[in-house]
């Protein structure tokens, strides 16, 4: 798969750029030679603070051919956040593009990483390969860019297990021309939406992620390029169903939606818009290589939370999230009874990078605790009811409250803080914040807003603030985000536009 480079063609439908298989091979082999000159060795980690363009995929394969571990990161992260990730991951090299900020390059250089421009490949080519199934292939950070980073580590063996399972269950015909509008720095967009079809020889069309102006053209993009498959998140559909004309040519064969299950209503709306009934929720978790369950034949009645059966995974519903009690038969849930969702799959991560403590909390004897609540219906299908975790799902992007809390707590006038999810008509969820300030003047609030802009990526910025006297906590002193949300979401928030100026808060 990775040695012969029998991959599909790569397209950027917005820019019009295209690489065929011969060009991809040349781009990869030139990068292999360039990486060798820069000292990349087996086991070295390489940061990729850019994505969703042709060069990203050539860099990825070149890193893998030399036995390196690729670490794609969100290009929107601040220098502070990137510095924190680099401190933990200690990358040997970092590949950047022309849009990577000077501040990001500065902190990566200070971390000891050698900086390489993705367009600087030279003319030398190399086909050397140190590829090994057991090598670390991919590290994806799922939380803690400002606190304690948690990197999900996959080997080539676990990734290949995911792709083989998908091919066995879904085939590749429907993926002949795949469109990816999702970020390539997380599992859904990279492992499954992009690499699964592309490495199987199918054509991949890649755009910048979640750009409203691109989503508004979705129907046209599908028709102009004969797209047969699209993966997505609910936020894309909230915009596309309102503002994009439906495709007319009837090329779409299959559509997946991940991140959060579709409601039955939206499910049917997407069917009408796309012209195909083959729509399904693709249940995916970074730790299991993303898509781990769904519907093979998706022409079924739409149902809130319906996922389907495992794609190369065994699903178990248990009354407990205690790893020590997983195999207690009395705690196993019968069909129709809800509990914690556990998964067993050969595509399971190697573990959390240098966090054996977290790995042991989530994995026992090959079983992974997802943090989701659901049940198995009478047809043997998984149905999700909700999440145990407190992460905020903003348009398919995972925003972790602890990241924001960690930044605000460092502000000199902040004495306590709690961030939580708010319902949002466009993104599904957005970020709210309750904060305790020693000084509640407008000047201090403006200073806090500026502090957060410097230290947080834009998607993490709270859109509504409540400045309060104290944060409600449990009797044991623990933070209950749901309780804080319930206490304040129906009260008037701070008048941020009035304090900061019109247009500052979107």
JOFENSUL-V898911 format. One line per field, one symbol per residue. ss: DSSP state (a for helix, b for strand, c for the rest). phi: phi as a letter, one per 30 degrees, with the letter a starting at -180 (. if undefined). psi: psi as a letter, one per 20 degrees, with the letter a starting at -180 (. if undefined). A space follows every 50 residues. Layout:
ss: ???
phi: ???
psi: ???
This chain:
ss: cccccccccbbbccccbbbcaaaaaaaaaaaaaaaaacccccccbbbbcc cccaaaaaaaaaaaacccbbbbccccccaaaaaaaaaaacccbbbbcccc caaaaaaaaacccbbbbccccccccccccccccccbbbbbbbbccccccb bbbbbaaaaaaaaaaaaaaaccaaacbbbbccccccaaaaaaaaaaaaac ccbbbbcccccaaaaccaaaaaaaacccbbbbbaaaaaaaaaaccccccc cccbbbbbcccccaaaaaaaaaaaccccbbbcbbbaaacbbbbbcccccc cccccbbbbbccbbbbbbccccaaacccaaabccccccbbbbbbbccccc bbcccaaaaaaabbccbbbbbbbbbbcccccbbbbbbccccbbbccbbbc aaaaaaaacccccbbbbbbbbbbbcccbbbbbbbbbbccccaaaaaaaaa aaaaaccaaacccbbbbbccccbcccccbcaaaaaaaacccccccaaaaa cccccc
phi: .cdchdcddcbcdddidacdddddeddddddddddddcidbejdcbdbda ahaededddeddeddcidcdbdbddcddeeddddddeddhddbbcbcdcd dddddddddddjddcbdddccicdbbcebcebedddcbbbdcaidccceb cdcccddddddddddddddcibedcebcccccdccbeedddcdcdedddc jcdccbbddhceddddceedddddcidcbbcabedddddddcccdddcdi ddcabcbbibdddeddedddedddibddcadcdbbedciiebalcdccdb ddbeidckcdcibccbcbdbcdddcecdddcdcdeicdaddcbbadcded ldehbddddddcbbhiccddiccabcddcicdbcclcddcdcccijcdcc edddedddddddcdcaabcadcdbdcdibbccbcbccdbcdedddddddd edddcbdedcddcbbbcbdacdbddciddcddddeddbdccdddddeddc jeidcc
psi: gihilmrrqpqnhghjqppahghggghghhhggghghjjprpiqpppnkr alrghghggghgghhjjrppnpqpiiqrhgghhgghhgimqhrppraiip qhhghghgghijppppphinhaiqqqjqpkpphiqpgppppirkiidoqo pppqrhghghhghhgghhhiaigijgnppojqqjjrgghfgghghgggij jqpppprqplohhghijgggggghjkphpprrrhhghhgghhipqqqhik hphqpqpagqqqqhghghghggghjqimpqpooqpghjkcoiqapgojmr pqppipfbrpnkqppppqiqjohijgjohiipprpipqappqqpqijqqh rpokmhghghhhpplippohjqparpaijkqppqhaphqjqpnnkipopo hhggghghhiphipiqqoqrqqpphgigqapqppqpphokqhghghhggh ghhhiqqgiippipqoorhqpprrhjjqpnhhhgghhihjqprqmghhgh qpihp.
